[in-house]
Amino acid sequence: MVECAEDGCGAEAVVELHVPWGANRRVCAGHARVIARQDGVVADPLEGHDEEWP
């Protein structure tokens, strides 16, 4: 299991965020939903987690 990259979050990472102004990071679905709303951010589900990220 890969943990969410966000500070203080111990949830499983299910999405890799491609952030044009920073490093790519793997985060949980909750954080991905918020961060992916920013312009230019692309969210790709990690292998085996397609069901968790619509």
N, C-alpha and C positions, 0 to 999 in steps of 0.2 A: 504494500500500500504506500502510495506517495501522499504525504500530507499537503494540505493547502499552503501556499507560499505566503499568505497574508498573516501578519503578526497576530498572535494570540488565537489563531484558528487551528484546531486539531482535526478538522473534518478531512475526509478523503478528497484528493484532487481528482476531478473528472473532466476538466477542460484546460486546454493550453491557450493562453491569451497571447496574441501577437500584437505587441504595443509598439507603434512606430517611434515614440519618443523615449522608449526605455527597453529594458530587457524583457524577453518573453518570459512568462511564468505560468506555472500550473496551479490552478485554484479550484476550490469547491464550486458547486453549482450556484450556491447563494452569492458568493462574491463575483462569480462570472456574470451573473445576470445584471449586477450593478455596474461593474467596470466595462462590460461590453457595450453599454449604451453610449459610451464616449466615441466621438467621431474618430474613425481610423482604426479602431481596435477590432481585431478579427478573433472570434472564438472558435476553436476546433475541439470537438470532443476527443478525449483520449481513447485509445483502442480499448474496446470492451465496454465503453460507457455511452454508447450512442443513445440508449434508452433514457438516460438521465439528462441529456441535453437536446432539446427539440430543435 
